[in-house]
Amino acid sequence: MELRQLSYVIQIAKDKNFSRAAEKLHIAQPSLSQQLSKLEQELNVMLFRRTTNSVEPTEAGQVFVEKAQHILDAVEQLRQEMDDMAQMRKGKLVVGTLPITGAHILPLVLPRFGAQYPQIEVVLVEETTAKLEQLTASGGTDLSLLSLPLIDATLSCEPYMEEEICVAVPKNHRLAGCTDPIDIIELKDEPFIALKRGQGFRQITLELCEAVGFTPRIVFESTNIDTVQSLVAGEMGIAFVPNMLTRNSMSEYTPIYLKLKSHPTRTLVIASRKGRYLSKAAQAFIDTLKETINEH
């Protein structure tokens, strides 16, 4: 069994098609099929079911893919550790981020990091909270910028920012003229607009309401916090919004933002897999992120 065969099996499982997998692996399709057959003969087990339209992993194939991914990830970590010990400064860093967080944090961090470490290539992966947790746990990202709570117990996290949360209401809302902070319980009969399932801030919305004794009545959902705020401005409901993401514009699509008496916050964290070796590049990125946030 060879390491390249592990990567072949993983790619076939991802694409479920020999032609596409071979193209991405930059090898001829017959060679890919031959390597898979050779591996299956060595293991004395079938890893894939070949059908007319697709290639599906068998039960053994699913186990093999999972273990192979861990092995290749461990090899990559070993390579990074050896590079660091040799004081090599070049390399690649894969950073996962939520779109709404990345749009506000990364423009401050990446130019500074790039100036200090020009040899390090940063690859960004934008996904939902659930997908980023999965990628970080499997080694698909070196680090991910997420918010608490984290669901995956295999992840460790390091806080880098605490951010207050407010409530957005339409301009003609009954509370729009309030100058004092309001109690969340006053919102129990309101229609809510929230991010879709899989987004970390949706869970925060649910928890804020449930903490005072009610479940929010969600009337619209979106994957984008900007859409959420536009719907609020369009009088479709109200929404909790992190202060970082509030709008400064006074256009008709800007809601009114009100403070909350309980001063709720969300905690932004840098997540990585427990026990995973953090390269010097990853640690440098964490340090740069913290320094940048502290200065702002």
C-alpha positions, 0 to 999 in steps of 0.5 A: 500500500502506497500513500499515493493510493490513499489519495487516489481512493479519497479523490474517487470517493469525492468525485464518484467518477473515475474520469473526473478523479483522474483529471484532478489527480493528473493521471490517466484514467486507466492508470487510476483504475489499475491502481485501485484494482491493485489495492483492492487485490492487496487488501482482498476487499472491494472498496467501490461499487462500479455502476453505469453512472457512478462509483459508490464506496462500499462499507469497507470503502467508507472506512478506508476513506476515513482512515486514509484521510487521517493518515494523509493528514498526519503525514502532512502534519509531520512534513510541516513540523519537519519544515518548521524544524528546518526553519523553512518559512514557505508553505501553505496555510488553509484558513476556514471562515464564515462569510460574515466574519471573514468580510470584516476581519480578514481585510484587516489581518491578511495584508499585515500577515502577507507583509510579514510572511510573504512566502506563505500562501493563504488559502481561504475556505468560506463555509457554514459553521457546521461545514467548517467544523467538519473540515477543521476536524478532518484536517481540511483546514488548518484553522477556522474562524468560528463563534461559540458554541462549537458542536464538534468535541474534537475541536479546541478553540482560542478566543480572540474577540468578544462582541456585543449583540443588538436587536435590529427593528424596522424604522416604524417599529413600536420600539424604534424610538427607545433610547434605553436598552430593552429586555429580550422578553419584550420581543417574545411576540415578534416575528424573527428573521434568522440565519439558516440552520448550520450557521452559528449565529442562528443558535445564538438567536435561539439561545438568547430567546430561550434563556428568557422563556420563549422560542422565537417565531422565525418567519424568514431565513437566509444564509446572509446576514445582509439579507436578514437586515434588509428584510428587517428594514423591509418590515418583515420582522426583527433580528439579532445582529452582532455589532460588527455587522450593523450598517452605517448607511441611513438608506431605506434598507437600514434598520434601527439598532437597539441595545439589550439590557442583558448586554449579550455577546458572542465569542469569536474563536480560532478553532483547530483540531485537538492534538493537531500540530500547529505549524509556525505559519498557523501560530503566526497567523493566530498572533497576527489576528490577535494583535490586529484585533487588539489594535482596533 
